[in-house]
Amino acid sequence: MPPKNTTSGSDIYIRIGRRTLEDENGDIPTQYLVFARIEARKKRVEWLSVPTWQFNGLRIGNPEIGDRVRENDDSFTRTTGLDPDPYFFALGLLSLERIRGHLVELVVRKSLRTVPETYDEEVAQVERNQAQWARMVLEYGPQVADTKGMRAVAGQDPKKRFPHPWELPAVLADSCDTSLIGVRPGSKRGSQQRAKQEWLPTFDSFGKGEKIPAVNIIAIFVNDFDGKALRLKQYVELDFDADESVKSAKRHFLEGDDSTDGLNNHDHLSKYEWSLELWVLPQMEGCSTLIKWNDVPQLRARDFCDWRAVQRDQGKCAMCDS
């Protein structure tokens, strides 16, 4: 994933706002964000719609695998397909044309700082409103403050309150410091990579996991290998039995079920020599470190669920399986 400084290779990613019309409800709700991908040398901007999830007190997502959205798409307007973040309301930049011009200017000036986002969407919406109201009062004078909400922010400088775009989703890092996760075609290094296990005892789940009926899973696949698209579905949401093992979890992904095709039946993958590794992001507050499940086969699905986090989530356990 790109780091929070918004850059990845020759491309620059900047978060723009929410795209709520694509949001999906589920055990782990999917929230779609809009990102600008800017090719630094040519100053060319593309718009991406990216699925994200709030997990471990972080936002998890990967702008590099977002779906491109055409600027002339009827659904890609402020009223139906884009809720800009407070930073853009504070500047009065609500059209894609004006946002694009501003982002290119940021790239030219190399002014690419970010600030942490507001995760609570209700609070974030209040901040959007306040940024717009404060800007209107600043621009047109105190006489336009005709509501209690507008009067509360009258006199504020929205550019100082919201000085930078919100940061990108959290970076997932595996415990072996490698870059390939998910389906790893032609991998011969896996047997040499051992996940670090010294932090595992900090889990507070052992002996309590029998109270967890099921584990909610988001399976995320990286779709690029040697510059070729693997054409896998980007993510799948499913439930695992709390006693699921790495062996049975692998069998599920390889063989599929009534609703999903297994990897063994994937025509495109049949062209490669490949192996399957499962990397798990445990449910632990603030955790963004993946651990290779293959290296700790004694752990069941429930063992990746910190009991303190389960209690906060009212008995539900969730984890990412990458």
N, C-alpha and C positions, 0 to 999 in steps of 0.2 A: 504494500500500500504506500501511497505517497506520504511523506512526513507532514507534520502540521505546518511547516513553513511554506506550503502550497506548491512545492516544485517536485517534479519527478522526471529525471532525464532532461530532454529538451522541451518538455511541455510544462506548463504552469496551470495549476488547478486552483480556482477560487470559488468558494461557495456563494450562491446567490440567494436561495430561499427554499421554500417548501413547494411541493407539487402534490397537493392533497387529493386530487381526483384519482390518483393511482394507488393511494394507500390501501392496504389490505388488513382486515382484522384477523386475528388468530391468537393462538396461545402466546406468541411473541409478535405483536403488531408490526407490520412492515410500513415504514414511513419513507416516502420518496422525497429526495432532495434534488434541487437543480444546481449543477456546477457548470462553470465556464472552463473549458479546456483551451488554453491559449498557446499556440505555437510561437515561441518567443521570437524567433528570427523573422518570421513573416508577419507577426502580429495578427494572425488569423484566429478567430474565436469560434468555437463550437459549443453548443449547449447539450448537456448530458442529464438524463434522468436516472438517478441512482437509488436502488433500494438500500435502506439502512434500518438498523434495529438499535433500541436502547437496551443495554446489557451491561451488568456489573457497574452501573452508574456512569457508563460511557456510551458514546454513539459508535456503533460498528458499521462499517461500510467501505466500499472500494470504488472511488471515482473512476479508476482505470477500466472498469468493466461496465460502466453506465451505458445506457442506450441513447443514441443521438436523437435529439428532438429538433425538427426543422423550425426555423424561426417563423415561417409563414404558416405553421400548423395552427388551425383554428382553435385547437384546445390549449394552445400555449399563449395565453393572455393573462393579464394580471387578475381578471375576475374569475377565470375558470381553471387555469393551469399553473399559476405562479403566484405565491405569496412571498414577496421579497423580504429579506431579513431587515431588522431595524436600521442597519447601517445605510441601506439604500433609501429608506424612507427619510432618514435624517438629511440626506443630500438632495432629496427630491428627484431621485433617479428611479422611475417606475416603468419606463418603457425599455424594451430590450435594446433598441438602438442607442439610447442614452447610456444604459448600463455598459454596453459593449465599448463605447468610446471612452468611458471612465476607466474601465479595466485595462485597456490598451495604454492609457496614460499612466496607470499605476506601474505597469510593466516597464515602460520607458523610463520612469523615474526610479525604478527598483524600490518602490514603496509597497512592500508586500507583507506587512505585519498583519497578524490576526489576533483575536481575543476569544476566550472560551464562550461557547454558545449557552443560551438559556434552554435547558432540556425540557422544562415543563411548557407544553404548547400553549396552555391558557395564559401563562405569564408572558410567553414570547409574543402572543397576540396583543397583550396589553402594551408591551414595549414597542411593537410596530405602531400602534395607535399613538402612543406618547411621542414617538420620534416624529410622526407626521404632524401632530398638533403643535409641538414645540417649534417645528420649522415654519408652520403656517403663521404662528403668532410672531415669530421673528421676522418673517417676510412681509406680513400685512399689518402688523400692529396689534396691540392688546384688545382692540375693539372686536376682533373676530373671535375672541375667547368667550363663546356664548354657552359653554357647558362647564360643569364642575370639573370634568376630566381635563379640559383644555386649560381652565384657570389654574389647575394644580401644577401644570408644567410650563405656564407662561413665564418667560424670563430665562428659561433654561437654554443652553446652547446645545442642540442635539448632536452637533458634530463632535463636541467634547464628550458627551455621554456615550455616544456610539462611534468611536473614532476609527474602527477598523472592521473589516468583514469577520464573520464568525469562522472559527477554525474548521479544518477538515475532520472527518471521522478519525477515531483512534487507530493508531497503527498496531496491527497484530504482528507479533514477533514470536517465532517458534523458539523453543528452548535450546535448539542446536544452532541458532543464528543462520539458518538457511533461507532461501528465498522462494523455493518451490513448495507448494502445499497442495493437498488434494490428490487428484490422480497424477501420478508421476510416471510418465512414459519412459521406458528404457532405464529406469533407475537401478543403479548398481551400488549406490552409496548408502542406501538405507541401513544395511546391516552394520555399517561402520559408525553410524550416528546414534549416540545414546542420549536419551533425554535426561536432563538433570532432574534428580528426584529429591534433592535435599529439602525443597520447600513443600513437598507434599504433606508432611505431618502437620502443617499449619491448617489443613482442612479440619473443620469441626463437624464431620459427617459420619465418621466410623461408628458403627453400633447404633446409629439412629436412622439409617437409610431405609429400614424396613417400613417406615412411615410414609415413604414417598411412593405413591401408586404408579407414577409414570414420569418420564423425563421428556420435556419438550425440546426438540432439536431443530436447529437451522443447519442444514448441510450446504456448504458453500464450495463451489468448484472454480478453480482457475482454468480458464479456457484457452490458454495459449501455450504452445510448446514449439520451440525452434521456429517461431514466427508463423506457425500454422494454427488455425483455429480448430479446437477439438469439437466444437459444436455441442457442448454439453449445456444443459440447463444451468443457469447461473446459481440458482439456489433452490432447495427443496425444504419445506417445513413438514415435520412429521413427529410422531411420538415413539419413544423407545420404552420398552418394559424397563423398570428400574433395575432389573437384574441382567440387562443386556451385557454381553461380553464383546470384546473386540472381534472375536471370531464370528459371532452371530451378527454383529453390526456390519462387518465386511460382507457377509453372505447376503444381507439385505441389499446393499448397494450393487453387488455383483449380479444378483438374480432378479432384483426388483420385486414388485408386488402387483396387485390388481390395478393400482392407480399410476404406477411409474414403471418405466422400462429399466431393466438392469444394464449395468455397464457391459456385461458379457454379450449382450445383444445389440450393442451399438455398432452400426456399420462403419462409421468413421474410425473408431478406435481399433477396429480389427486390422487396420493397415499398419499399426505400430506394435512394437513390443513394449508392454507396459506392466506396471504393478500398482497396487493400491495401498496407500498408507492413509491412516486416519489420524488427524491431529485435532485435539480437543482444546477448546477454550473453556476452562472450568468456571463455574459460577462462584466467583469470589470477588468481593467488593474491590473495584479498581483494577482488576486483573485484565491484562491484554496479552498474556504470555500463553502461547499454545504449547501443549505437551503431546508428544507422539504416543498414542495409545498402544501401538505395537510394542513399545518398550516397557510398558507397565501392564502386561496382560492380566495380572492379578486383580486389577481394578475393574469394577463393574460400572455401569453408567451412573448409578447413584453416588458412587464414590467421588465423582467430580463435582458434586453439589455440596457446597459449604452450608451446613445446617443453619447457620445464622442468616445466610441469604435466603434460604428456603422459608424460614420463619417470617422474614420481612415480606416475602411474596405470598404469604398466606398458604403455605404448604405446597406451592408449586415450584418445581425445579426446571431450570432451563440452561441450555449450553449450546455453544456453537461447535459444530463438527466439520472441520475444514479439510 
